[in-house]
Amino acid sequence: MSQKKILIILIIFANLIILSIFINSDKKKVSIDPSFIIKVEKIAKPIFQRDIICNILDYGAEENNISKNTSAFENAISDCTLKGGGIVLVPNGTWKTGPIHLKDNINLHITDKATILFSGNPEDYLPMVKTRFIGLDLYNYSPMIYAKDCQNIAITGKGLIDGNGQSDKWKPFIKKQKKGIKKLYSMSLANTPIIKRAFGTKEYFLRPSLIQPYNCNNVWINGITIKEGPMWTIHSVYTNNLIIDNINIQTISPNTDGIVIDSSTNVLIKNNKISTGDDGISIKSGRDKDGWRVNKPSENIVLRDNKIIDAHAGVSFGSEMSGGIKNVDIENLTVLKANRAIRMKTTPGRGGYIRNILIQNSTFNTPFLNESIQINMHYNSSTLPPKTKRNPTIQNIKFNNLKIISNSKNVIAIDGIKNKLSSVLFRDISIQNPTKTINIINAHHINFVNISALIYKIKNSKYITIQNLFCPTIKTQNSKKIITICQ
């Protein structure tokens, strides 16, 4: 064997040893514990008495698109609860109503040809209830379907829930509520007691969510179609053991995120179709001082076989994440059209963390000029946190076996805070057009294995490893320990 061949073999061997060191280091840092997946997958669906059926017709409901059936729903739910719980039946037809407040052991079942049409008049959603708005605690208009401190509840059936969020009385709130948002945030910073944060008034008003389980346990939402609430569509707050499956969400209004998991635990979201005026699925845990005070993360969350038809982001993390987000497993996510498929966003001073996230075996179509995957720690939030040393952290994130179809020049963008973004692994990612760019700023211990991107721009970063069958173009600025291995 010639000396030249021996030298080539030694160089390849040395490179493999270096790669092994970095990969092994990465394995220690990117460690997804599979035990939480088993725990969440085994969440039991609530069980209801099948022989207790309270039909809203028996409680005075009228189907005429004029009468409000708020009392009929209330009486049916109360009577069903007194009987030990069961099914509150919404029969075929269109049933106009104000807010529906669920109680323990109630399954609100909407039959195939039934529609619950909610009133478009904000005054119908008073008196105010305790709720959360963009990560801040307050009293506000009631959500359309609201459950507080409830056990064992469900919304099921093949029928339609129409939140009437496009009504002439809700639409002005979209622009005019900015005054209320500023007031609420100033109250949070001033540690104003929640009981004094009253926003269902003519001076200060904020849009409510459409469906909200608040501090509930064992919740199941199944089969229904949902249209147009005033704001977030399904918003789970401080809730444990939640299943959302086989539903169809259709919204076009601003801020009508499809499913929002907010400081909630043990959540399974599967087989849903979502087309929305904002993010498809959002994971949050409180904003700044309110998030730190409550200190309740969103954790143990599984997303399986969901289809995002149209959205700003397919799945977003934050920007309200001051209580932390951890243990999220996403698989077989199909994003047909979105500005970004995956978006992790926070900002300096917000505190909290995003960690132990696994995203794999998915397809992303992002036809616009945004990155398909974005990790952004300098998000321009509408309410910036106070200047504190509580910087957020993002770590232990794994992207595996993804197919990306993108029209953007930059397919992956990472913009961190110094020493606060680390241990991210991208493995086996197929990009339709490999001339795309991956941008990395202020990050360390980021590994790329078998990524079909030709250009990397790396700034203020270290311990970046790139292993490919081909050698990409790498442009660095103020960065060190960049390891490239190509064959």
C-alpha positions in Angstrom: 0.0 0.0 0.0 1.4 3.4 -0.9 2.3 6.1 1.6 -0.4 8.3 0.1 -3.1 5.8 0.6 -2.0 5.2 4.2 -2.0 8.9 4.9 -5.6 9.2 3.5 -6.7 6.3 5.7 -5.1 7.9 8.8 -6.8 11.3 8.1 -10.2 9.6 7.7 -9.7 7.6 10.9 -8.6 10.8 12.8 -11.7 12.6 11.5 -14.0 9.7 12.6 -12.4 9.8 16.1 -13.1 13.6 16.3 -16.6 13.1 15.1 -17.2 10.3 17.7 -16.1 12.6 20.5 -18.5 15.3 19.4 -21.4 12.9 18.7 -20.9 11.2 22.1 -20.8 14.6 23.7 -24.0 15.4 21.9 -25.7 12.2 23.1 -25.1 13.3 26.6 -26.6 16.7 26.0 -29.4 15.6 23.6 -31.1 13.0 25.8 -34.8 12.5 25.2 -36.2 10.3 28.0 -38.8 7.9 26.3 -40.5 7.2 29.6 -42.7 10.3 29.4 -44.0 9.2 26.0 -45.3 5.9 27.5 -46.9 7.8 30.3 -48.8 10.3 28.1 -49.9 7.7 25.5 -51.7 5.8 28.3 -53.9 8.7 29.3 -57.3 7.2 29.9 -60.4 8.8 28.3 -63.1 10.0 30.7 -65.9 7.5 31.2 -69.6 8.7 31.5 -72.8 7.1 32.5 -74.4 6.1 29.3 -77.9 5.7 30.7 -78.0 9.4 31.9 -78.9 11.5 28.8 -80.1 15.1 29.2 -81.4 16.4 25.9 -81.4 20.2 25.8 -84.8 19.9 24.1 -86.2 18.7 27.5 -84.9 21.8 29.2 -86.6 24.4 26.9 -84.2 24.7 24.0 -85.6 26.2 20.8 -84.2 26.0 17.4 -85.1 29.2 15.6 -81.7 31.1 15.3 -83.2 33.9 17.4 -83.8 32.6 20.9 -80.7 32.1 23.0 -80.6 28.7 24.7 -78.1 29.6 27.4 -80.6 28.7 30.2 -81.5 25.4 28.5 -77.8 24.4 28.4 -77.2 25.5 31.9 -80.2 23.6 33.2 -79.4 20.4 31.3 -75.8 20.5 32.7 -76.9 21.1 36.2 -79.5 18.3 36.2 -77.1 15.9 34.6 -74.6 16.7 37.3 -77.2 16.1 40.1 -77.8 12.7 38.6 -74.1 11.8 38.9 -73.1 13.0 35.4 -73.6 11.7 31.9 -74.3 13.0 28.4 -75.8 16.4 27.7 -77.2 15.9 24.2 -77.3 18.5 21.5 -79.6 17.1 18.8 -79.7 17.9 15.1 -80.4 21.5 14.3 -78.8 24.9 15.0 -78.8 26.0 18.6 -77.9 29.6 19.4 -76.5 30.3 22.9 -74.4 32.3 25.2 -71.6 30.7 27.2 -71.7 27.1 28.2 -70.1 26.2 31.6 -69.4 22.6 32.0 -69.4 20.7 35.4 -67.9 17.5 36.7 -68.6 14.3 34.8 -70.3 16.0 31.8 -70.0 14.9 28.2 -71.3 17.6 25.9 -72.2 15.5 22.9 -73.0 17.3 19.6 -74.7 15.0 17.1 -73.7 14.8 13.4 -76.1 17.5 12.1 -76.1 19.7 15.1 -74.5 23.2 15.3 -73.9 25.2 18.5 -74.0 28.8 17.3 -72.6 31.2 19.9 -73.9 34.7 20.3 -71.8 37.4 18.7 -72.6 39.9 21.4 -69.7 40.3 24.0 -72.2 41.4 26.7 -73.6 37.8 26.7 -70.3 36.5 28.1 -70.6 38.3 31.4 -70.2 38.0 34.3 -66.5 37.8 34.1 -64.6 34.6 34.9 -61.0 33.8 36.0 -58.9 33.1 32.9 -55.6 33.7 31.2 -54.8 36.0 28.3 -51.5 35.8 26.4 -49.9 34.3 29.5 -51.3 36.8 32.0 -53.9 36.0 34.7 -57.1 38.1 34.9 -60.9 38.2 35.0 -62.4 38.6 31.6 -65.3 37.7 29.3 -66.2 34.0 29.7 -64.9 31.7 26.9 -67.8 30.2 24.9 -67.3 26.8 26.5 -65.6 27.1 29.9 -64.8 24.6 32.6 -63.2 25.6 35.8 -61.8 23.1 38.4 -63.7 20.3 36.7 -63.0 16.6 36.7 -63.9 14.1 34.0 -65.4 16.3 31.2 -65.7 15.9 27.4 -66.9 17.6 24.2 -67.6 14.9 21.6 -69.6 14.1 18.5 -69.5 14.9 14.8 -71.3 18.3 15.0 -70.2 21.9 14.6 -69.2 24.6 17.1 -69.4 28.0 15.5 -67.8 30.7 17.8 -69.2 33.5 15.7 -65.9 35.4 16.1 -66.5 37.3 12.9 -69.5 39.1 14.3 -69.7 42.9 13.9 -69.3 43.2 17.7 -66.3 41.0 18.2 -64.3 42.2 15.2 -63.6 45.7 16.5 -61.9 44.1 19.6 -59.0 43.0 17.3 -57.6 46.5 17.0 -59.1 48.3 20.0 -57.9 45.8 22.6 -54.3 47.0 22.5 -55.2 49.5 25.3 -56.4 46.5 27.5 -53.2 44.5 26.7 -51.0 47.3 27.9 -53.1 47.8 31.0 -53.0 44.1 31.9 -49.3 43.8 31.4 -48.6 46.9 33.6 -50.8 45.3 36.3 -48.8 42.1 36.1 -45.5 43.9 36.4 -47.0 45.8 39.4 -48.1 42.5 41.1 -51.7 43.7 41.1 -53.9 40.9 42.7 -55.7 38.9 40.0 -59.1 39.7 41.5 -58.5 43.4 40.7 -57.6 42.7 37.0 -61.1 43.1 35.6 -61.2 43.4 31.8 -64.7 42.6 30.7 -65.6 46.3 30.7 -66.3 48.9 28.1 -63.0 50.6 28.8 -60.8 47.6 29.0 -61.8 44.6 26.9 -60.0 41.5 25.6 -61.2 38.7 23.4 -61.9 35.4 25.1 -60.9 31.9 23.9 -63.5 29.7 22.4 -63.0 26.5 24.5 -61.1 26.6 27.7 -60.6 24.0 30.4 -59.2 25.9 33.3 -57.5 23.9 36.1 -59.3 20.7 35.1 -58.4 17.1 35.2 -59.3 14.4 32.7 -60.5 16.2 29.6 -61.4 14.7 26.2 -62.3 16.7 23.0 -63.1 14.4 20.1 -64.6 14.4 16.7 -66.1 17.9 16.4 -65.5 20.7 13.9 -64.9 24.2 15.2 -65.2 27.5 13.4 -64.2 31.0 14.2 -63.9 32.0 17.8 -63.0 35.5 18.8 -59.4 34.5 19.7 -57.6 31.2 20.6 -59.7 28.2 19.6 -58.9 25.5 22.2 -57.0 26.9 25.2 -56.0 24.5 27.9 -54.9 26.4 31.1 -53.4 24.6 34.2 -55.0 21.3 33.1 -53.8 17.7 33.6 -54.6 14.7 31.4 -56.0 16.1 28.2 -56.8 14.3 24.9 -57.7 16.2 21.8 -58.3 13.8 18.8 -59.9 13.7 15.4 -61.2 17.3 15.4 -61.2 19.8 12.6 -60.4 23.5 13.3 -61.2 26.2 10.7 -60.5 29.8 11.5 -59.3 32.9 9.5 -59.3 35.7 12.1 -56.1 37.1 13.7 -54.8 35.3 16.8 -57.2 32.3 16.3 -54.5 29.7 17.1 -55.9 26.2 16.8 -54.8 24.4 20.0 -53.0 26.2 22.8 -51.4 24.2 25.6 -50.8 26.6 28.5 -49.1 25.4 31.7 -50.7 22.0 31.2 -49.4 18.5 31.7 -49.9 15.0 30.2 -51.4 16.0 26.9 -52.1 13.9 23.8 -53.0 15.6 20.5 -53.6 13.3 17.6 -55.2 12.9 14.2 -56.4 16.5 14.0 -56.8 18.8 11.0 -56.1 22.5 11.6 -56.5 25.5 9.3 -56.1 28.7 11.3 -55.6 32.5 11.2 -52.5 32.1 13.4 -50.4 29.1 14.7 -51.7 25.6 14.3 -50.6 24.2 17.7 -49.0 26.5 20.4 -47.3 25.5 23.6 -46.9 28.2 26.3 -46.5 28.6 30.0 -47.1 32.2 31.2 -45.5 35.5 30.5 -42.8 37.1 32.6 -43.8 37.9 36.2 -47.1 35.9 36.0 -45.2 33.0 34.5 -42.5 33.1 37.3 -45.1 33.5 40.0 -47.2 30.5 38.9 -44.1 28.5 37.9 -46.1 25.8 36.1 -44.5 24.3 33.0 -46.2 22.7 30.0 -44.8 19.2 30.0 -45.3 15.7 28.9 -46.9 16.5 25.6 -47.3 14.1 22.6 -48.4 15.2 19.1 -49.2 12.3 16.7 -50.4 12.3 13.1 -51.6 15.9 13.0 -52.1 17.8 9.7 -51.6 21.6 9.6 -53.4 22.7 6.5 -52.7 26.5 6.8 -51.1 28.5 9.6 -48.5 31.0 10.5 -46.5 28.3 12.3 -47.3 24.6 12.3 -46.2 24.1 15.9 -44.9 27.0 18.0 -43.2 27.1 21.4 -43.6 30.4 23.3 -43.2 33.3 23.2 -45.0 33.1 26.6 -42.8 30.4 28.2 -41.7 31.8 31.5 -42.9 28.8 33.4 -41.0 26.4 31.1 -41.7 23.9 28.4 -40.3 20.3 28.5 -40.8 16.8 27.3 -42.5 17.3 24.0 -42.6 14.5 21.4 -43.8 15.3 17.9 -44.1 12.6 15.2 -45.7 12.3 11.8 -46.6 16.0 11.6 -47.7 17.2 8.1 -47.5 20.9 7.4 -49.1 21.6 4.1 -48.8 25.4 4.2 -47.3 27.6 6.8 -44.9 30.6 7.2 -42.8 28.3 9.4 -43.3 24.7 10.3 -41.6 24.7 13.7 -41.0 27.9 15.6 -39.4 28.3 19.0 -39.6 31.9 20.2 -38.6 33.8 23.3 -36.8 37.0 24.2 -34.1 38.2 26.7 -35.4 38.7 30.2 -38.3 36.3 29.8 -36.8 33.4 31.9 -38.1 29.9 31.6 -36.8 27.2 29.3 -37.6 25.0 26.3 -35.9 21.5 26.7 -36.2 17.9 25.8 -38.0 18.3 22.5 -38.1 15.5 19.9 -39.5 16.3 16.4 -39.3 13.4 13.8 -40.6 11.6 10.8 -42.5 14.6 9.4 -43.0 16.6 6.3 -42.9 20.4 6.1 -44.1 22.6 3.2 -43.3 26.3 3.8 -43.9 28.1 0.6 -43.2 31.6 1.9 -40.0 33.5 2.5 -39.5 32.4 6.1 -37.4 29.7 7.6 -39.0 26.2 7.8 -37.4 25.8 11.3 -36.7 28.8 13.5 -35.2 29.0 17.0 -35.3 32.7 17.9 -34.4 34.0 21.3 -34.8 37.7 20.2 -38.5 37.6 19.3 -40.0 41.0 19.1 -42.8 40.5 21.6 -45.7 43.0 21.9 -44.9 43.3 25.6 -41.2 43.2 26.3 -40.2 41.8 29.8 -38.5 43.9 32.4 -34.7 44.1 32.3 -33.7 41.2 34.5 -31.0 38.5 34.5 -33.7 35.9 33.9 -32.7 34.9 30.4 -34.4 31.9 28.9 -32.6 28.7 28.0 -33.1 26.3 25.1 -31.4 22.9 25.1 -31.7 19.3 24.3 -33.7 19.6 21.0 -33.6 16.9 18.4 -34.9 17.0 14.8 -34.8 13.7 13.0 -35.9 12.4 9.6 -37.6 15.4 8.1 -38.6 16.3 4.6 -38.6 20.1 3.9 -40.1 21.8 0.9 -39.2 25.5 1.1 -39.1 28.6 -1.0 -37.0 30.6 1.5 -33.3 31.2 1.0 -32.8 30.3 4.7 -34.2 26.9 5.6 -33.1 26.8 9.3 -32.4 29.8 11.5 -30.9 29.7 15.0 -30.6 33.0 16.9 -29.6 32.5 20.5 -28.5 34.3 23.6 -24.9 33.8 24.6 -24.5 30.5 26.5 -28.3 30.0 26.6 -28.9 27.9 23.4 -27.1 24.6 23.2 -27.4 20.9 22.4 -29.4 20.8 19.3 -29.2 17.9 16.9 -30.4 17.9 13.2 -30.2 14.4 11.6 -31.3 13.1 8.3 -33.1 16.2 6.9 -33.9 16.2 3.2 -34.3 19.7 1.7 -36.0 19.8 -1.7 -33.6 22.5 -2.9 -30.2 22.0 -1.3 -29.0 25.5 -2.2 -30.6 26.7 1.0 -28.7 28.3 3.8 -28.6 27.4 7.5 -27.9 30.4 9.8 -26.5 29.9 13.3 -25.9 32.9 15.7 -24.9 32.7 19.4 -25.2 28.9 19.9 -23.0 26.0 21.0 -22.9 22.3 20.6 -25.1 22.2 17.5 -24.7 19.1 15.4 -25.8 18.5 11.8 -25.7 14.9 10.4 -26.7 14.2 6.9 -28.4 17.5 6.0 -28.8 18.4 2.4 -28.0 22.0 2.7 -25.0 23.5 0.8 -24.4 26.7 2.8 -23.8 27.4 6.5 -23.4 30.8 8.0 -22.1 30.6 11.6 -21.6 33.7 13.9 -20.6 34.0 17.5 -20.9 30.2 18.0 -18.7 27.3 19.0 -18.7 23.5 18.9 -20.6 23.2 15.7 -20.2 19.9 13.9 -21.3 19.1 10.3 -21.1 15.6 8.9 -22.2 15.0 5.3 -21.5 12.9 2.3 -20.5 16.2 0.6 -18.7 19.3 1.8 -20.9 22.4 2.2 -19.8 26.0 2.0 -19.2 27.3 5.5 -18.9 31.0 6.3 -17.9 31.9 9.9 -17.6 35.0 11.9 -16.2 35.2 15.5 -16.7 31.4 15.9 -14.5 28.5 16.9 -14.3 24.8 17.0 -16.3 24.2 13.8 -15.8 20.6 12.8 -16.7 19.5 9.2 -16.5 15.8 8.1 -17.4 14.9 4.6 -16.7 12.0 2.4 
